[in-house]
Amino acid sequence: MSRSASSEDDMLRVAIVTGSTRPGRHNEAVARWVLRLAQARTDAEFELVDIADYNLPLLDERIPPSLGRYQHEHTKTWAETIGSFDAYVFVTPEYNHSTSGALKNAIDYLYREWNNKAAGFVSYGSAGGARAVEHLRLIMAELMVATVRAQVMLSLSTDFENFTTFTPDSRHEREVHRMLDQLIAWGAALKGVRTAPAPTARHDLKGATRDT
């Protein structure tokens, strides 16, 4: 496990984010399993964030999220929640070679709330959800989110009894903690980036102004 935080104020906040709103979804069971494992740790605070609780319609903000001028209350509530965390674990299904439309929609609502933070992934599907995570890594890069290498891939055929009841192999517990070790290390480093003083401008020898 990683080192304990030196004080409560320094404790990293990590969201376990569900990736599906589908009726009868497996997602919540997987997310709660991740949360249970994570809460045995002492190096961060963990909280389940269920996108189904926010009732986000298909993106309905007129102004690009990069400007941060949110008009709707559901967007403001979602932004306040996401902005309060330092790192994220996305629990994603794989639908048609990618992540779910519900998760992509929830991500697209915001911009600055994601910036300079870290993300890890737990995925499931017939191919372990690997292709969904590959797409999410590209999306996260555009949002200035650093993704950790370690990930957890769950198979519908071996980690779900009769393809329905979640019964993960015990080896996945080690994989979850390996991913969280990396996530917390990167999350702590990027918290320093967010709280660092803004660079000041200086003049070089030719008189041009540049950042330092």
C-alpha contacts under 8 A as a table, 3 or more apart, distances in Angstrom:
res1	aa1	res2	aa2	distance
1	M	41	R	7.49
1	M	43	D	7.87
1	M	177	H	7.57
1	M	181	D	6.49
2	S	43	D	6.25
2	S	181	D	5.99
2	S	184	I	7.77
2	S	185	A	7.80
3	R	43	D	6.04
4	S	42	T	5.80
4	S	43	D	4.42
4	S	44	A	7.76
5	A	8	E	7.11
5	A	10	D	6.06
5	A	11	M	5.42
5	A	12	L	7.97
5	A	42	T	7.79
5	A	43	D	5.64
5	A	44	A	7.33
6	S	10	D	6.54
6	S	11	M	7.68
7	S	10	D	5.33
7	S	11	M	6.54
8	E	11	M	5.16
11	M	43	D	6.98
11	M	44	A	5.40
11	M	45	E	6.64
12	L	43	D	7.48
12	L	44	A	4.80
12	L	45	E	6.06
12	L	85	F	7.68
12	L	86	D	6.06
12	L	87	A	7.69
12	L	184	I	7.31
12	L	187	G	7.31
12	L	188	A	6.82
13	R	44	A	5.97
13	R	45	E	4.85
13	R	46	F	6.04
13	R	47	E	7.81
13	R	84	S	7.64
13	R	85	F	4.98
13	R	86	D	5.29
13	R	87	A	6.59
14	V	44	A	6.91
14	V	45	E	6.00
14	V	46	F	4.84
14	V	47	E	6.45
14	V	85	F	5.71
14	V	86	D	5.96
14	V	87	A	4.81
14	V	88	Y	5.37
14	V	89	V	7.32
15	A	46	F	5.84
15	A	47	E	5.07
15	A	48	L	5.83
15	A	49	V	6.06
15	A	85	F	6.38
15	A	87	A	6.45
15	A	88	Y	4.76
15	A	89	V	6.15
16	I	31	A	6.57
16	I	34	V	7.55
16	I	35	L	6.69
16	I	46	F	7.02
16	I	47	E	5.98
16	I	48	L	4.74
16	I	49	V	5.79
16	I	88	Y	5.98
16	I	89	V	4.77
16	I	90	F	6.20
16	I	91	V	7.19
17	V	31	A	7.33
17	V	48	L	6.19
17	V	49	V	4.81
17	V	50	D	5.92
17	V	51	I	7.07
17	V	88	Y	6.81
17	V	89	V	5.93
17	V	90	F	4.92
17	V	91	V	6.03
18	T	27	N	6.31
18	T	28	E	6.51
18	T	31	A	6.21
18	T	48	L	7.74
18	T	49	V	6.47
18	T	50	D	5.09
18	T	51	I	6.04
18	T	90	F	6.34
18	T	91	V	5.20
18	T	92	T	6.87
18	T	103	L	7.80
19	G	27	N	6.71
19	G	50	D	7.96
19	G	51	I	7.11
19	G	90	F	6.58
19	G	91	V	5.37
19	G	92	T	4.63
19	G	93	P	6.70
19	G	99	T	7.85
19	G	100	S	6.66
19	G	102	A	6.89
19	G	103	L	4.96
20	S	25	R	6.86
20	S	27	N	6.16
20	S	51	I	7.40
20	S	52	A	7.47
20	S	92	T	7.05
20	S	93	P	7.16
20	S	100	S	6.38
20	S	102	A	5.97
20	S	103	L	6.36
21	T	25	R	6.99
21	T	51	I	7.01
21	T	52	A	5.23
21	T	102	A	6.56
22	R	25	R	5.24
25	R	28	E	6.87
26	H	29	A	5.72
26	H	30	V	6.59
26	H	164	T	7.29
26	H	165	T	7.92
26	H	166	F	7.35
27	N	30	V	5.22
27	N	31	A	6.09
27	N	91	V	6.93
27	N	92	T	7.22
27	N	93	P	7.12
28	E	31	A	5.00
28	E	32	R	6.04
28	E	50	D	7.92
29	A	32	R	5.25
29	A	33	W	6.23
29	A	166	F	6.89
30	V	33	W	5.11
30	V	34	V	6.36
30	V	91	V	7.31
30	V	166	F	7.19
31	A	34	V	5.11
31	A	35	L	6.17
31	A	48	L	7.42
31	A	91	V	6.12
32	R	35	L	4.84
32	R	36	R	6.07
32	R	48	L	7.41
33	W	36	R	5.15
33	W	37	L	6.39
34	V	37	L	5.26
34	V	38	A	6.06
34	V	176	V	7.16
35	L	38	A	4.98
35	L	39	Q	6.01
35	L	46	F	6.86
35	L	47	E	7.10
35	L	48	L	6.77
36	R	39	Q	5.34
36	R	40	A	6.87
37	L	40	A	5.62
37	L	41	R	7.61
37	L	173	E	7.31
37	L	176	V	7.70
37	L	177	H	7.84
38	A	41	R	5.63
38	A	46	F	6.69
38	A	177	H	7.50
38	A	180	L	7.77
39	Q	42	T	7.53
39	Q	45	E	7.38
39	Q	46	F	6.31
41	R	44	A	7.04
42	T	45	E	7.65
43	D	184	I	7.71
44	A	184	I	7.32
50	D	53	D	5.64
50	D	54	Y	7.62
51	I	54	Y	5.56
51	I	55	N	7.30
51	I	56	L	7.80
51	I	103	L	7.57
51	I	106	A	7.21
52	A	55	N	5.78
52	A	56	L	7.84
54	Y	74	H	6.73
54	Y	77	T	7.92
54	Y	78	W	6.85
55	N	74	H	7.49
56	L	59	L	7.52
56	L	74	H	6.57
56	L	75	T	7.62
56	L	106	A	6.94
57	P	60	D	6.89
58	L	105	N	6.47
59	L	105	N	6.36
59	L	108	D	7.46
59	L	109	Y	6.35
61	E	64	P	7.22
61	E	65	P	7.76
61	E	70	Y	6.87
61	E	71	Q	6.68
61	E	72	H	7.28
61	E	109	Y	7.72
63	I	67	L	7.24
63	I	69	R	6.78
63	I	70	Y	7.39
64	P	67	L	5.96
64	P	68	G	7.60
64	P	69	R	7.99
65	P	68	G	5.23
65	P	69	R	6.98
65	P	70	Y	7.23
65	P	108	D	7.75
65	P	109	Y	6.22
65	P	110	L	5.20
65	P	111	Y	5.55
65	P	112	R	7.96
66	S	110	L	7.13
66	S	111	Y	5.09
66	S	112	R	6.39
68	G	110	L	7.64
68	G	111	Y	7.43
68	G	112	R	7.20
70	Y	75	T	6.38
70	Y	76	K	6.30
71	Q	75	T	7.32
71	Q	76	K	7.59
72	H	75	T	5.35
72	H	76	K	6.43
73	E	76	K	5.00
73	E	77	T	6.07
74	H	77	T	5.19
74	H	78	W	6.13
75	T	78	W	5.06
75	T	79	A	5.97
75	T	109	Y	6.94
76	K	79	A	5.01
76	K	80	E	6.11
77	T	80	E	5.22
77	T	81	T	6.35
78	W	81	T	5.21
78	W	82	I	6.21
79	A	82	I	5.27
79	A	83	G	5.77
79	A	110	L	6.57
79	A	113	E	6.55
80	E	83	G	5.20
80	E	84	S	6.33
81	T	84	S	5.49
81	T	85	F	7.45
82	I	85	F	5.84
82	I	113	E	6.20
82	I	114	W	7.35
83	G	86	D	7.88
83	G	113	E	4.56
83	G	114	W	7.01
85	F	88	Y	7.42
86	D	117	K	5.79
86	D	118	A	7.12
86	D	187	G	6.06
86	D	188	A	7.87
86	D	191	K	6.77
87	A	117	K	5.54
87	A	118	A	4.74
87	A	119	A	5.64
87	A	183	L	7.17
87	A	184	I	7.57
87	A	187	G	5.60
88	Y	118	A	6.40
88	Y	119	A	4.69
88	Y	120	G	6.35
89	V	119	A	5.64
89	V	120	G	4.72
89	V	121	F	5.38
89	V	122	V	7.07
90	F	119	A	7.24
90	F	120	G	6.36
90	F	121	F	4.95
90	F	122	V	6.22
91	V	121	F	6.04
91	V	122	V	4.75
91	V	123	S	5.66
92	T	99	T	6.21
92	T	100	S	7.19
92	T	103	L	7.89
92	T	121	F	7.44
92	T	122	V	6.36
92	T	123	S	4.80
92	T	124	Y	6.66
92	T	129	G	7.29
92	T	132	A	7.15
92	T	133	V	7.61
93	P	99	T	6.05
93	P	100	S	6.56
93	P	123	S	5.68
93	P	124	Y	5.15
93	P	125	G	6.04
93	P	129	G	6.06
93	P	132	A	7.11
94	E	97	H	6.13
94	E	98	S	5.35
94	E	99	T	5.04
94	E	100	S	6.68
94	E	123	S	7.32
94	E	124	Y	6.45
94	E	125	G	5.43
94	E	128	G	7.97
94	E	129	G	4.88
94	E	130	A	7.80
94	E	131	R	7.09
94	E	132	A	5.16
95	Y	98	S	5.37
95	Y	99	T	5.75
95	Y	100	S	5.87
95	Y	132	A	7.50
96	N	99	T	7.95
97	H	131	R	5.57
97	H	132	A	6.12
98	S	129	G	8.00
98	S	131	R	5.74
98	S	132	A	3.92
98	S	133	V	7.47
98	S	134	E	7.97
98	S	135	H	6.22
99	T	103	L	7.13
99	T	104	K	7.17
99	T	131	R	7.90
99	T	132	A	4.40
99	T	133	V	7.12
99	T	135	H	7.12
99	T	136	L	7.13
100	S	103	L	5.46
100	S	104	K	6.41
101	G	104	K	5.10
101	G	105	N	5.98
102	A	105	N	5.17
102	A	106	A	6.25
103	L	106	A	5.06
103	L	107	I	6.17
104	K	107	I	5.16
104	K	108	D	6.14
105	N	108	D	5.14
105	N	109	Y	6.56
106	A	109	Y	5.57
106	A	110	L	7.80
107	I	110	L	6.19
108	D	111	Y	7.38
110	L	113	E	6.31
110	L	114	W	7.17
111	Y	114	W	5.63
111	Y	115	N	6.73
111	Y	143	L	6.33
112	R	115	N	5.05
112	R	143	L	7.86
114	W	117	K	6.21
114	W	143	L	6.29
114	W	144	M	7.13
114	W	145	V	6.48
115	N	143	L	5.85
115	N	144	M	4.89
115	N	145	V	5.77
116	N	144	M	5.50
116	N	145	V	5.48
116	N	146	A	7.16
116	N	190	L	5.75
116	N	191	K	7.50
116	N	193	V	7.09
116	N	194	R	6.57
117	K	144	M	7.33
117	K	145	V	5.07
117	K	146	A	6.26
117	K	186	W	7.97
117	K	187	G	5.94
117	K	190	L	5.72
117	K	191	K	7.07
118	A	145	V	5.36
118	A	146	A	4.66
118	A	147	T	5.68
118	A	148	V	7.34
118	A	183	L	6.30
118	A	186	W	6.10
118	A	187	G	5.10
118	A	190	L	7.28
119	A	145	V	6.66
119	A	146	A	6.18
119	A	147	T	4.75
119	A	148	V	6.42
119	A	183	L	6.43
120	G	147	T	5.81
120	G	148	V	5.58
120	G	149	R	7.85
120	G	150	A	7.46
120	G	151	Q	6.52
120	G	179	M	6.53
120	G	180	L	7.45
120	G	183	L	6.18
121	F	133	V	6.85
121	F	151	Q	5.33
121	F	152	V	6.47
121	F	179	M	7.92
122	V	151	Q	6.03
122	V	152	V	4.65
122	V	153	M	6.04
122	V	154	L	7.68
122	V	176	V	7.94
123	S	128	G	6.20
123	S	129	G	4.72
123	S	130	A	6.87
123	S	132	A	7.51
123	S	133	V	7.03
123	S	151	Q	8.00
123	S	152	V	6.22
123	S	153	M	5.00
123	S	154	L	6.03
124	Y	127	A	7.46
124	Y	128	G	4.58
124	Y	129	G	4.42
124	Y	130	A	7.79
124	Y	153	M	5.70
124	Y	154	L	4.44
124	Y	155	S	5.68
124	Y	156	L	6.62
125	G	128	G	4.60
125	G	129	G	4.68
125	G	154	L	6.69
125	G	155	S	5.52
125	G	156	L	5.31
126	S	129	G	6.98
126	S	155	S	5.76
126	S	156	L	5.48
126	S	157	S	7.02
127	A	130	A	6.27
127	A	131	R	7.75
127	A	155	S	6.55
128	G	153	M	4.62
128	G	154	L	4.78
128	G	155	S	4.70
128	G	156	L	7.33
129	G	132	A	5.33
129	G	133	V	6.55
129	G	153	M	6.20
129	G	154	L	7.17
129	G	155	S	7.85
130	A	133	V	5.29
130	A	134	E	6.41
130	A	153	M	6.72
131	R	134	E	5.01
131	R	135	H	6.50
132	A	135	H	5.36
132	A	136	L	6.33
133	V	136	L	4.86
133	V	137	R	6.11
134	E	137	R	5.26
134	E	138	L	6.77
135	H	138	L	5.34
135	H	139	I	6.48
136	L	139	I	4.96
136	L	140	M	6.02
137	R	140	M	5.10
137	R	141	A	6.19
137	R	147	T	6.58
138	L	141	A	5.21
138	L	142	E	6.65
139	I	142	E	5.39
139	I	143	L	6.64
140	M	143	L	5.02
140	M	144	M	6.33
140	M	145	V	5.02
140	M	146	A	7.07
140	M	147	T	7.24
141	A	144	M	5.15
141	A	145	V	5.54
141	A	146	A	6.71
141	A	147	T	7.88
142	E	145	V	7.52
146	A	186	W	7.64
147	T	183	L	7.89
148	V	151	Q	7.59
148	V	179	M	7.16
148	V	182	Q	6.18
148	V	183	L	6.10
148	V	186	W	7.69
149	R	179	M	7.61
149	R	182	Q	7.86
150	A	175	E	7.52
150	A	178	R	6.57
150	A	179	M	4.79
150	A	182	Q	7.32
151	Q	175	E	7.02
151	Q	176	V	7.39
151	Q	179	M	5.72
152	V	172	H	6.83
152	V	175	E	5.88
152	V	176	V	6.23
152	V	179	M	7.49
154	L	158	T	7.87
154	L	159	D	6.09
154	L	168	P	7.48
155	S	158	T	5.42
155	S	159	D	5.36
155	S	160	F	7.23
156	L	159	D	5.69
156	L	160	F	5.24
156	L	163	F	5.40
156	L	164	T	7.88
157	S	160	F	6.03
157	S	161	E	7.39
157	S	162	N	7.47
157	S	163	F	5.87
158	T	161	E	7.14
158	T	168	P	7.67
158	T	169	D	7.72
159	D	163	F	7.94
159	D	166	F	6.12
159	D	167	T	5.15
159	D	168	P	4.39
159	D	169	D	6.06
160	F	163	F	4.74
160	F	164	T	5.47
160	F	165	T	5.04
160	F	166	F	4.39
160	F	167	T	5.23
160	F	168	P	6.81
161	E	164	T	5.78
161	E	165	T	4.95
161	E	166	F	6.36
161	E	167	T	6.25
162	N	165	T	6.77
168	P	172	H	6.92
169	D	172	H	5.93
170	S	173	E	5.71
170	S	174	R	7.82
171	R	174	R	5.70
171	R	175	E	6.84
172	H	175	E	4.83
172	H	176	V	6.19
173	E	176	V	5.12
173	E	177	H	6.49
174	R	177	H	5.23
174	R	178	R	6.14
175	E	178	R	5.02
175	E	179	M	6.18
176	V	179	M	5.21
176	V	180	L	6.18
177	H	180	L	4.89
177	H	181	D	5.97
178	R	181	D	5.14
178	R	182	Q	6.57
179	M	182	Q	5.36
179	M	183	L	6.10
180	L	183	L	4.78
180	L	184	I	5.92
181	D	184	I	5.50
181	D	185	A	6.35
182	Q	185	A	5.20
182	Q	186	W	6.18
183	L	186	W	5.26
183	L	187	G	5.80
184	I	187	G	4.88
184	I	188	A	5.98
185	A	188	A	5.35
185	A	189	A	6.38
186	W	189	A	5.06
186	W	190	L	6.15
187	G	190	L	5.22
187	G	191	K	6.10
188	A	191	K	5.10
188	A	192	G	6.66
189	A	192	G	5.34
189	A	193	V	6.78
190	L	193	V	4.78
190	L	194	R	6.34
191	K	194	R	5.14
191	K	195	T	6.28
192	G	195	T	5.19
192	G	196	A	5.84
193	V	196	A	5.27
199	P	211	D	6.12
199	P	212	T	5.66
200	T	211	D	5.86
200	T	212	T	5.99
201	A	209	T	6.32
201	A	210	R	5.41
201	A	211	D	4.48
201	A	212	T	6.17
202	R	209	T	5.58
202	R	210	R	5.70
202	R	211	D	6.33
202	R	212	T	6.90
203	H	206	K	7.61
203	H	207	G	5.32
203	H	208	A	5.46
203	H	209	T	4.54
203	H	210	R	6.34
204	D	207	G	5.38
204	D	208	A	5.72
204	D	209	T	6.57
204	D	210	R	7.36
205	L	208	A	7.56
